[in-house]
């Protein structure tokens, strides 16, 4: 049986060396390695503004992994930018949101990681705290200063949820974000939280597989297999 093809969203990185003045399509190799380990075949989806090309990209894929990256343009979820907003790229943001909305229409499995979870939420009409300083209950370090494979805070999951079934009730994760989900989008439920009540996991109700996590399970796979069940479930439900 052919391996499920998983499309991974990419970002644009401005090059300031010999390629100064040019953007390169960019992503961390950890995403691809995670898909390989879980039994899938990853392909990278470069940003484009052409709707028919985005649909053609989606048609190639059995599932979509919404990867991490920069902040999401606030205008796309109905807000003005505040002074704490980080770097954004409108082309990348429109590509990821359009791709997500089309994938949702086709009921394709979706796994959102970090920014990708926020994109999934925005595609369903939700929004984010543009910076955790806006969130009155945020108190933990969510942008860790330790090596990326280090575990930095704990996450707890709700009973009878897919995340609890796959990963457990409480576990430690890495953390690389200064934004977080504020209002949940339609049909999304929060299924995991940090100790300071930041939403760390979401699941889409009545959907084959629509899951978002705020941490980086693909990085954690470099030192542990604890997150492999998440990717394996995603891959298994992406089978044709």
Secondary structure, DSSP 8 states (H G I E B T S, - for coil): ----EEEEE-EEEEE-STTTTEEEEE--HHHHHHHHHTT-EEEEE-----HHHHHHHHHT-SEEEE---S---GGGGT----TT-----HHHHHHHHHHHHHHHHTT-EEEEETHHHHHHHHHTT--EESSGGG-TT--S--B--S-TTS--EEEEE-TT-HHHHHH-SEEEE--B-S-EE-S--TTEEEEEEETT--EEEEEETTSSSEEEESS-HHHHTTT-STTHHHHHHHHHTT--
